[in-house]
Each structure stands twice: as structure tokens, then as C-alpha cells.
């Protein structure tokens, strides 16, 4: 367009300077959510049956150990992978229903939303483990430290492997693979006892501690990789 014509149009259609723009924007400024508020808000979006099912699984662990006719510490670790599976499937619900784009378009970043849900469920499960540990120490032949390690190691191992699978396999197939993996971790306890009966003895607790540390690091690395792969939509 001709420069003189552009200048003429600019003079004819001159836009007035905005009045009290800063005051107007301050009246309608969005309030930022704090970390606690975000976690509390995401609790409402977790399916209601996840909470009672977690309680039922924890109660079943205690009942199984209590009613067992012979001391079998692997009972303690047999069901914790399914508690971890609840967290994985809850966070993979957007993939299952193909709603990832909608979550990406929301006000809060998808990383923050998933982290908030994991924190909510993870703290709830840790609270259950904290209640189970002394009860299991009283009801079984293992000490409190052993019971805590037996609970946490398969839980974190399942979480790490589940995040790896959901990162590589998308949709319903990924969640089915996570279910199969949780079942495999669950049955590995009795299989390990048959192969090496001394595995659950107190003198081998140091190896369990090393496995717990490795599972914790693996879960943290997998979460970081999943967060890195989540692309954010760029808004003007």
C-alpha cells in the first residue's frame, strides 16, 4: 500500500488513547492458584471409587497377613502394585478418552494438574502405609522397617514402570500394559520366595533398601521425562 495512503488512513481512523486501562485490568485480573489450592481442586476430579478401593486394598493386606497360618512377608508386598496402578490409570484417563488437547488448553499447565493428582493420591497412599506399617509389624513376624520397605518398593517400582509404559504406549493399550505389569510385579513376590527363600529375611533388608532407593530414583526420572514430553499450547 502507498505510504501516503497509509498515513491518510491513519489520520482518518485514529484510535483514541485508552482511558484508565490499568484500573480496568486490575478489576478483572485472574487470581493465581496456590499449590495447596490446586491440589485441593484436583481432588474433586479424581473418581470417587479410587478412595474406597485404596482403603479396601489396604485392609485386605492387613487381613491377609493377620489370617495367614504361616509367616509370609511377601503377602505385604503383593497388593501394593495395584495401589500404584490406581494412580497411573487416574493420570492416564485423558489418554484413554483422547482428551489430552483439552487438558493442554486449560488455564493450568498439564504438568501441574498431573502432579497435583499424583500428590493427592500419593499422600493418601503414604498415609495408609503409615497406618499399615505398625499394624503389620504387630500382626506379622517382620519389623516396622521391613514392613515399610516391603510396602514402598513394589509401589514405587510399579509407578516407575507404569510411567515408562504410558510414555511409550498411548491410549487404552498403554493402560492395559500397565495392568499386566502391575500383576507381574505382584506375583513376583511368591515366585522370588520359591527361587530364593532367604530373600525376605531381615539380613537381606539392605538389598531391599537399595531396591527402594533405585525405584525412587527411577520414578522421579520417569516423571521428569513424562513432564518434558507434555507439549504446552502457546497462546497469543
Secondary structure as UniProt FT lines:
FT   HELIX           3..12
FT   HELIX           21..27
FT   HELIX           35..43
FT   TURN            44..45
FT   HELIX           49..67
FT   HELIX           74..78
FT   HELIX           80..91
FT   HELIX           93..96
FT   TURN            97..98
FT   HELIX           100..104
FT   HELIX           110..139
FT   HELIX           144..168
FT   HELIX           171..195
FT   HELIX           197..200
FT   HELIX           202..204
FT   HELIX           205..229
//
